[in-house]
Amino acid sequence: MDTPSRAGLFATRGRVLLARFLLLAGGCVVGLLLGEVALRVFGYRLGTTSAYQPDPYCGVRHVPHYRGWHTRESRVWIEINSHGFRDRERTIAKPPGTYRIAVVGDSFSEALQVDLDDTFWSVMERSLAKSWQAAGCRVEVLNFGVSGYGTAQALEMLRHYVWDYQPDLVMLEFLAANDVSNNSQQLQQDRIRPYYTWDGERLVLDNSFLQEPERVRFQTSRWIRLKDAVVHHSRVAALIYQWRHRQHVPPPTTDGDEPGLVMDAFRAPDDPAWSEAWAVTDRLVVEMARQVRARGAEFVVLMANCGVEVDPQDTAREQLMQRLGVSDLLYPERRMAALGAAHDIPVICLAEAMRAYSQEHQVYLHGFINNGLGTGHWNETGHQVVGELAAAHLTRLWSDGPPRMRGTGASPAEDAPSARLPRLEHSSATRAAYHGGKPDSSRSRTDRAPSAT
C-alpha cells in the first residue's frame, strides 16, 4: 500500500483550510447581510452626528436628504430637505403673494430635539398666517439654523445661501451663552469654522479653515471618502461607527452650568479676549442688519436662552448669579437691546417673559425626560412659547399685515412709513408680549412635565 506523499498531505490540508476559510467567510457575509436586513427592518439609521458635511463658506452644513433618529435629547425622526436645511421642502423661487421670513442661528433654530411641526418657527408660521389672513397674505418661515453656528457662520449662511430664497425678513436667533465665544478663535479654539476679526476699520473674514489638514485630508483621501460612503450606506457599518465614536453625555448639574455653554457671557467682559469677542459680535450683528436692509428686507434679533435663565425655580439661577458676581442674568439682553437702539435694530428679548411663564405654570421650557428637565435645548413647550411670543411681537407691529403685502407691493419705506420694526424695549415690551399673547401650551406633551423640587 502506497504511503501518501508529503506534497499530497499539504495539498489535502490546504484544501481543508481553504474550505474552512470560505465557510467562515461565507458565514460572516451571511451574518452581515442578515444584520443589515434586520437593522433596516427595525429602522436603524446613523445618528444626527452624521447629518453634517464640510462647507466652503460656513465650515459645516447639513447633508441633503439625510434621514435618521436624534436621541441625545428626546427621540425625534429627523429629515433634512433636498437643499440641505432642517425644514420642509421649499421652492427656491418665492410663491406669489407670500411673505417669507428666514431664520438663521444655531441648534436652537435647528431644533433637532422636537418634531418639525413643534419648532418655534413652525409655531410662528402658523400664528402669523392666522393673524395676517385678512390681508390675503401667505406666510412662510424658512429655517437655516445649524448646530454650533456662531454669528460669523450665520452671516456666511445669509450671504451664500439665504438670499436665493428672497426673504422679506431675516431673523437672527442669538444665544449669548455660546454665540459670543463661537465668534472668537481665542475662546472657541475650533479651527474648522470661519471667523471675522476687526482691523480697526472693518470686519475681515478669516477663512483659513479651508487649509486645515483635517479638512484637506477628508476632501483628498479616497480611503476616508470611501469609508464615509460605506458608513452612510451600510447600517452595520453605521452601527460599528457609532459604537466606536459614542459620546458620554454629562449628567445635568444643579449650579446652572451646562455642557457647550459659557456662562461668562452673562457678565460684562473683564478681560481682553471677552471684550474683543463681544465687540466682534456687535459688529457682526450690525453688518448683518446692513446687508439685509441693502436688499430691502427687514432684520430682527431673537434672543434665545438657556435653561437656568428661565427655570421655574430660582435656586440654580441664584447660585450662578452669586458665582458670577451679578445681580441678574440679563446682561446679554441689555447689551443687545442697547445695540439695537443705537442702530435701529429690533431685538426681541425673551428671558423675562419665558421665566414668568415657567413660574406661573411650573413647567420646564428646556430639557427632556431622557436627559434631564431644565437643561439643554427648548422642549415642545419652550418652542411653543417662543413661537407665540415672536408672532405676537410681529402682529402687534403689523396688525393689518406685513408691509410688503400691503397695497401695491412697493418697498416698505414707500408703502408704509411705520413698516420698519421699532426696537423692542428690554423688559416692559416683552412682558406686554407675554400678557397680550400668552401661548397656549395645552397641545404640548412637555407642558405636563413635573415641577422642580
C-alpha positions as CSV (number, residue, x, y, z in Angstrom):
1,M,0.0,0.0,0.0
2,D,1.4,3.4,-1.1
3,T,2.2,5.9,1.6
4,P,0.7,9.4,0.9
5,S,3.4,11.8,-0.2
6,R,4.2,14.9,1.8
7,A,3.1,17.1,-1.1
8,G,-0.2,15.3,-1.2
9,L,-0.7,15.8,2.5
10,F,0.0,19.5,2.2
11,A,-2.4,19.8,-0.7
12,T,-5.2,18.0,1.2
13,R,-4.6,20.1,4.3
14,G,-4.6,23.3,2.1
15,R,-7.9,22.3,0.6
16,V,-9.4,21.7,4.1
17,L,-8.1,25.1,5.3
18,L,-9.4,26.8,2.2
19,A,-12.8,25.2,2.7
20,R,-12.9,26.2,6.3
21,F,-11.9,29.8,5.4
22,L,-14.5,30.0,2.7
23,L,-17.1,28.6,5.1
24,L,-16.1,31.1,7.7
25,A,-16.1,34.0,5.2
26,G,-19.5,32.9,3.8
27,G,-20.9,32.7,7.3
28,C,-19.6,36.3,8.0
29,V,-21.1,37.6,4.8
30,V,-24.4,35.9,5.5
31,G,-24.3,37.3,9.1
32,L,-23.6,40.8,7.9
33,L,-26.4,40.6,5.3
34,L,-28.8,39.3,7.9
35,G,-27.7,42.1,10.3
36,E,-28.1,44.7,7.5
37,V,-31.6,43.4,6.7
38,A,-32.5,43.3,10.4
39,L,-31.2,46.9,11.1
40,R,-33.1,48.2,8.0
41,V,-36.3,46.4,9.0
42,F,-36.1,47.9,12.5
43,G,-35.4,51.4,11.0
44,Y,-31.9,51.8,12.4
45,R,-30.0,54.9,11.0
46,L,-26.9,56.9,11.7
47,G,-27.4,59.4,14.5
48,T,-27.6,63.1,13.8
49,T,-23.8,63.5,14.3
50,S,-23.6,62.3,10.7
51,A,-26.1,64.8,9.4
52,Y,-23.3,67.3,8.7
53,Q,-20.8,67.8,5.9
54,P,-18.0,70.3,5.2
55,D,-19.0,73.6,3.6
56,P,-16.6,76.0,1.9
57,Y,-18.3,79.1,3.4
58,C,-19.9,78.1,6.7
59,G,-17.4,75.4,7.7
60,V,-20.2,72.8,8.0
61,R,-23.7,72.3,6.7
62,H,-26.4,69.7,6.7
63,V,-26.2,66.7,4.4
64,P,-29.1,67.0,1.9
65,H,-31.7,64.2,2.2
66,Y,-30.2,63.0,5.5
67,R,-32.6,60.7,7.4
68,G,-32.1,59.5,11.0
69,W,-33.0,59.5,14.6
70,H,-31.9,62.2,17.1
71,T,-31.7,60.5,20.5
72,R,-29.4,62.7,22.7
73,E,-32.4,64.8,23.8
74,S,-35.8,63.3,23.3
75,R,-36.2,60.9,20.4
76,V,-37.1,62.5,17.1
77,W,-37.0,61.4,13.5
78,I,-35.0,64.0,11.5
79,E,-35.2,64.7,7.8
80,I,-33.0,67.2,6.0
81,N,-34.6,68.6,2.9
82,S,-33.1,68.4,-0.6
83,H,-31.4,71.8,-0.2
84,G,-29.6,70.8,3.0
85,F,-31.8,72.5,5.6
86,R,-33.8,71.1,8.6
87,D,-37.1,72.3,7.1
88,R,-39.9,71.2,4.9
89,E,-39.2,71.1,1.1
90,R,-39.3,74.7,-0.1
91,T,-39.2,76.2,-3.6
92,I,-36.3,78.4,-4.1
93,A,-38.5,80.9,-6.0
94,K,-40.9,82.7,-3.7
95,P,-44.5,81.9,-4.5
96,P,-46.6,85.0,-5.4
97,G,-48.4,86.7,-2.5
98,T,-46.0,85.1,0.0
99,Y,-44.2,86.8,2.9
100,R,-41.0,84.9,3.6
101,I,-39.1,85.0,6.9
102,A,-35.7,83.4,7.1
103,V,-34.4,82.2,10.4
104,V,-30.6,81.9,10.8
105,G,-29.0,80.7,14.0
106,D,-27.6,77.7,15.9
107,S,-29.0,74.5,17.4
108,F,-32.0,76.3,19.0
109,S,-33.2,77.1,15.4
110,E,-32.1,73.7,14.0
111,A,-34.3,72.2,16.8
112,L,-33.4,68.5,16.3
113,Q,-35.0,67.9,19.7
114,V,-38.6,68.4,18.6
115,D,-40.8,67.4,15.7
116,L,-40.8,69.8,12.8
117,D,-44.3,71.0,13.5
118,D,-43.3,71.8,17.1
119,T,-40.4,74.1,16.3
120,F,-40.8,77.8,17.2
121,W,-40.5,78.8,13.6
122,S,-43.4,76.4,12.6
123,V,-45.4,77.8,15.5
124,M,-44.6,81.3,14.4
125,E,-45.5,80.5,10.8
126,R,-49.0,79.2,11.7
127,S,-49.7,82.0,14.1
128,L,-48.7,84.7,11.6
129,A,-50.7,83.0,8.8
130,K,-53.7,83.2,11.0
131,S,-53.1,86.8,12.1
132,W,-52.4,88.1,8.6
133,Q,-55.1,86.0,6.8
134,A,-57.3,89.1,6.4
135,A,-54.5,90.8,4.5
136,G,-54.6,88.0,2.0
137,C,-51.0,87.0,3.0
138,R,-49.4,83.6,2.8
139,V,-46.6,83.3,5.3
140,E,-43.5,81.0,5.1
141,V,-40.9,80.8,7.8
142,L,-37.8,79.1,6.4
143,N,-35.2,77.6,8.8
144,F,-31.5,77.9,8.1
145,G,-30.2,77.1,11.6
146,V,-27.3,74.7,12.1
147,S,-26.0,73.3,15.3
148,G,-22.8,75.0,16.5
149,Y,-23.1,78.1,14.4
150,G,-21.9,81.5,15.7
151,T,-22.8,84.9,14.3
152,A,-20.0,84.7,11.8
153,Q,-21.4,81.5,10.3
154,A,-24.9,82.9,10.4
155,L,-23.6,85.8,8.3
156,E,-22.0,83.5,5.9
157,M,-25.1,81.4,5.6
158,L,-27.0,84.6,4.8
159,R,-24.5,85.8,2.2
160,H,-24.2,82.5,0.3
161,Y,-27.5,80.6,0.7
162,V,-30.4,82.6,2.2
163,W,-30.7,85.2,-0.4
164,D,-31.6,82.6,-3.1
165,Y,-35.0,82.3,-1.3
166,Q,-35.8,86.1,-1.4
167,P,-36.8,86.6,2.2
168,D,-38.7,89.7,3.3
169,L,-37.5,89.5,6.8
170,V,-34.4,87.9,8.3
171,M,-34.5,86.8,12.0
172,L,-31.2,86.1,13.7
173,E,-31.6,83.7,16.6
174,F,-28.9,84.6,19.1
175,L,-27.8,82.6,22.1
176,A,-25.3,84.6,24.1
177,A,-24.1,81.7,26.2
178,N,-22.2,80.3,23.3
179,D,-22.5,82.6,20.2
180,V,-20.2,85.2,21.7
181,S,-17.4,82.6,22.3
182,N,-18.2,81.0,18.9
183,N,-17.2,84.3,17.3
184,S,-13.7,84.3,18.9
185,Q,-11.0,82.0,17.7
186,Q,-9.2,82.6,21.0
187,L,-12.2,81.5,23.1
188,Q,-13.6,78.8,20.8
189,Q,-10.4,77.2,19.6
190,D,-12.3,75.5,16.8
191,R,-10.2,75.6,13.6
192,I,-12.9,74.2,11.3
193,R,-15.1,77.3,11.0
194,P,-14.8,80.8,9.6
195,Y,-14.1,83.8,11.9
196,Y,-14.3,87.5,11.5
197,T,-11.8,89.9,13.0
198,W,-11.8,93.7,13.4
199,D,-8.8,95.5,11.9
200,G,-9.8,98.9,13.3
201,E,-11.8,99.9,10.3
202,R,-13.8,96.9,9.1
203,L,-14.6,93.3,9.6
204,V,-12.1,90.9,7.9
205,L,-13.1,87.4,7.1
206,D,-10.7,84.7,8.2
207,N,-11.4,81.5,6.2
208,S,-8.1,79.8,6.9
209,F,-10.1,76.7,8.0
210,L,-10.1,75.8,4.3
211,Q,-6.4,74.9,4.6
212,E,-6.8,72.9,7.8
213,P,-5.1,69.5,7.4
214,E,-8.1,67.6,8.8
215,R,-10.4,69.2,6.2
216,V,-7.9,68.7,3.4
217,R,-7.5,65.0,4.3
218,F,-11.2,64.4,4.2
219,Q,-11.5,66.1,0.8
220,T,-8.5,64.5,-0.8
221,S,-8.2,61.0,0.7
222,R,-10.0,58.4,-1.3
223,W,-9.9,56.0,1.6
224,I,-11.6,58.4,4.0
225,R,-14.2,59.3,1.5
226,L,-14.8,55.6,0.7
227,K,-15.1,54.8,4.4
228,D,-17.6,57.7,4.8
229,A,-19.7,56.4,1.9
230,V,-19.8,52.9,3.4
231,V,-20.8,54.2,6.8
232,H,-23.6,56.3,5.3
233,H,-24.9,53.4,3.1
234,S,-24.5,50.4,5.4
235,R,-26.5,50.1,8.6
236,V,-24.0,47.5,10.0
237,A,-21.1,49.9,9.3
238,A,-23.0,52.8,10.8
239,L,-23.7,50.8,14.0
240,I,-20.0,49.9,14.3
241,Y,-19.0,53.6,13.6
242,Q,-21.4,54.9,16.2
243,W,-20.3,52.4,18.8
244,R,-16.7,53.4,18.3
245,H,-17.5,57.1,18.4
246,R,-20.1,57.0,21.1
247,Q,-20.1,60.1,23.3
248,H,-20.7,60.3,27.0
249,V,-23.4,62.8,27.9
250,P,-22.6,64.5,31.2
251,P,-25.4,64.5,33.8
252,P,-27.3,67.7,34.4
253,T,-25.9,70.0,37.1
254,T,-27.7,72.0,39.8
255,D,-25.5,75.1,39.6
256,G,-26.6,76.4,36.2
257,D,-23.6,75.1,34.2
258,E,-24.3,73.2,31.0
259,P,-22.0,71.4,28.6
260,G,-21.4,73.6,25.5
261,L,-22.3,76.9,27.2
262,V,-20.0,79.5,28.6
263,M,-21.7,81.3,31.5
264,D,-19.1,84.2,31.5
265,A,-21.3,85.6,28.7
266,F,-23.8,86.7,31.5
267,R,-21.5,89.3,32.9
268,A,-19.8,92.3,31.5
269,P,-16.4,91.3,29.9
270,D,-13.5,91.7,32.3
271,D,-10.6,90.5,30.1
272,P,-9.3,91.4,26.6
273,A,-10.5,88.1,25.0
274,W,-14.1,88.5,26.1
275,S,-14.1,92.3,25.3
276,E,-12.9,91.5,21.8
277,A,-15.4,88.7,21.3
278,W,-18.3,90.9,22.3
279,A,-17.0,93.8,20.1
280,V,-16.8,91.5,17.1
281,T,-20.2,90.1,17.8
282,D,-21.7,93.6,18.0
283,R,-20.2,94.5,14.6
284,L,-21.3,91.2,13.0
285,V,-24.9,91.9,14.1
286,V,-24.7,95.5,12.7
287,E,-23.2,94.2,9.5
288,M,-25.9,91.6,9.1
289,A,-28.5,94.3,9.5
290,R,-26.8,96.5,7.0
291,Q,-26.7,93.7,4.4
292,V,-30.3,92.8,5.0
293,R,-31.5,96.4,4.6
294,A,-29.4,96.8,1.5
295,R,-31.6,94.1,0.0
296,G,-34.8,95.9,1.0
297,A,-35.7,93.4,3.7
298,E,-36.3,93.7,7.4
299,F,-34.0,92.4,10.2
300,V,-34.7,91.4,13.8
301,V,-32.8,89.7,16.5
302,L,-34.4,87.0,18.6
303,M,-32.7,86.4,21.9
304,A,-32.6,82.7,22.8
305,N,-31.8,81.5,26.3
306,C,-30.5,78.5,28.3
307,G,-32.4,76.6,31.0
308,V,-31.1,78.4,34.0
309,E,-32.4,81.8,32.7
310,V,-36.0,80.6,32.7
311,D,-36.1,77.8,35.3
312,P,-39.3,77.8,37.2
313,Q,-37.3,77.6,40.4
314,D,-34.7,80.3,41.5
315,T,-32.1,78.0,43.1
316,A,-29.8,77.3,40.2
317,R,-30.2,80.9,38.9
318,E,-29.2,82.4,42.2
319,Q,-26.2,80.1,42.6
320,L,-25.0,81.1,39.1
321,M,-25.5,84.8,39.8
322,Q,-23.6,84.5,43.0
323,R,-20.7,82.7,41.3
324,L,-20.6,85.3,38.5
325,G,-21.0,88.2,40.9
326,V,-24.0,89.7,39.1
327,S,-27.5,90.7,40.2
328,D,-29.2,89.1,37.3
329,L,-28.5,87.2,34.0
330,L,-29.8,89.8,31.7
331,Y,-26.5,91.4,30.6
332,P,-26.7,89.9,27.1
333,E,-30.2,91.2,26.5
334,R,-29.4,94.6,27.8
335,R,-26.3,94.8,25.6
336,M,-28.2,93.7,22.5
337,A,-31.1,96.0,23.2
338,A,-28.7,98.9,23.5
339,L,-27.0,97.9,20.3
340,G,-30.4,97.7,18.6
341,A,-31.3,101.2,19.9
342,A,-28.1,102.6,18.5
343,H,-28.5,101.1,15.1
344,D,-32.3,100.8,14.7
345,I,-32.2,97.0,15.0
346,P,-35.3,95.5,16.7
347,V,-34.4,93.0,19.5
348,I,-36.9,90.5,20.9
349,C,-35.9,89.7,24.4
350,L,-37.5,86.5,25.7
351,A,-35.9,85.7,29.1
352,E,-38.3,87.6,31.4
353,A,-41.5,86.6,29.6
354,M,-40.4,82.9,29.4
355,R,-39.4,82.9,33.1
356,A,-42.8,84.4,34.0
357,Y,-44.5,81.6,32.0
358,S,-42.5,78.8,33.5
359,Q,-43.0,80.1,37.1
360,E,-46.8,80.7,36.6
361,H,-47.3,77.2,35.1
362,Q,-44.5,75.5,36.9
363,V,-43.2,73.8,33.8
364,Y,-39.7,73.5,32.3
365,L,-39.1,75.1,28.9
366,H,-35.8,73.3,28.4
367,G,-34.9,69.6,28.6
368,F,-36.4,66.2,28.2
369,I,-37.1,63.1,30.3
370,N,-34.2,61.2,28.8
371,N,-31.5,63.9,29.5
372,G,-32.9,66.0,32.4
373,L,-35.5,68.7,32.6
374,G,-34.4,72.3,32.9
375,T,-31.2,71.9,30.8
376,G,-30.3,71.6,27.2
377,H,-32.5,72.9,24.4
378,W,-36.1,74.2,24.3
379,N,-38.6,71.4,24.6
380,E,-42.0,71.4,22.9
381,T,-43.5,73.9,25.4
382,G,-40.4,76.1,25.1
383,H,-40.8,76.2,21.3
384,Q,-44.5,76.9,21.6
385,V,-43.8,79.8,24.0
386,V,-41.1,81.3,21.8
387,G,-43.1,80.9,18.6
388,E,-46.1,82.6,20.1
389,L,-44.1,85.5,21.7
390,A,-42.3,86.2,18.4
391,A,-45.5,86.1,16.4
392,A,-47.3,88.3,18.9
393,H,-44.5,90.9,18.6
394,L,-44.7,91.0,14.8
395,T,-48.5,91.1,14.7
396,R,-48.6,94.0,17.2
397,L,-46.4,95.9,14.9
398,W,-48.2,94.9,11.7
399,S,-51.8,94.3,12.7
400,D,-53.0,94.7,9.1
401,G,-50.4,92.6,7.5
402,P,-46.7,92.8,6.7
403,P,-45.6,95.9,4.8
404,R,-44.6,94.1,1.5
405,M,-48.1,92.6,1.3
406,R,-49.9,96.0,1.6
407,G,-51.4,97.7,-1.5
408,T,-49.0,98.0,-4.5
409,G,-46.2,95.8,-3.3
410,A,-43.8,98.7,-3.1
411,S,-40.9,98.7,-0.8
412,P,-41.7,99.2,3.0
413,A,-40.4,102.7,3.0
414,E,-42.6,103.7,0.1
415,D,-45.7,101.8,1.2
416,A,-45.9,102.3,4.9
417,P,-44.0,104.9,7.0
418,S,-44.2,102.6,10.1
419,A,-43.1,99.5,8.3
420,R,-39.6,99.3,9.8
421,L,-39.7,97.4,13.1
422,P,-39.1,99.7,16.1
423,R,-36.7,98.4,18.7
424,L,-38.2,96.2,21.4
425,E,-37.6,97.6,24.9
426,H,-35.8,95.2,27.2
427,S,-38.5,94.4,29.9
428,S,-41.8,96.1,29.6
429,A,-42.4,95.2,25.9
430,T,-41.5,91.6,26.5
431,R,-43.9,91.4,29.4
432,A,-46.6,93.0,27.2
433,A,-46.0,90.4,24.6
434,Y,-46.4,87.7,27.2
435,H,-49.6,89.1,28.7
436,G,-51.0,90.1,25.3
437,G,-50.5,86.8,23.6
438,K,-50.0,84.1,26.2
439,P,-49.0,80.9,24.5
440,D,-51.5,78.0,24.6
441,S,-49.4,75.1,25.7
442,S,-52.3,72.6,26.0
443,R,-51.1,70.8,22.9
444,S,-47.6,70.2,24.1
445,R,-46.6,67.0,25.8
446,T,-43.9,68.7,27.8
447,D,-46.4,71.1,29.4
448,R,-47.2,68.2,31.8
449,A,-43.6,67.9,33.0
450,P,-43.2,67.7,36.7
451,S,-42.2,70.9,38.6
452,A,-38.8,71.3,40.1
453,T,-38.2,70.1,43.6
